[in-house]
Amino acid sequence: MLVRRIRDSEMAMLSRSVQTWYRHYKAKPDERASEMLCSAVIDLFNKGHHTQEELTSILITRYPGPTAILTNAPTSSAIQ
């Protein structure tokens, strides 16, 4: 897969998607969780998901709360 450089405006949108995940679960930012969420959102973006709404929805579905992140256990819908 050819991956192009992510523009600053796109990176800001990816960041907002992760921030929205935190707000949705009323969770405090955590370094480990942020690393996993950022990695996941970049991967999703590179696979063709290019709207904040779509990215946020997928993150919320795959990582249903901070416990799922910290135990490194995405839901079965994450395995496709």
Buried (B, 14 or more C-beta within 10 A) or exposed (E): EEEEEBEEEBBEBBBBBBBBBBEBBEBEEBEEBBEBBBEBBBEBBBEEBEEBEBBBBBBBEBBBBBEBBEEEEBEEEEEE
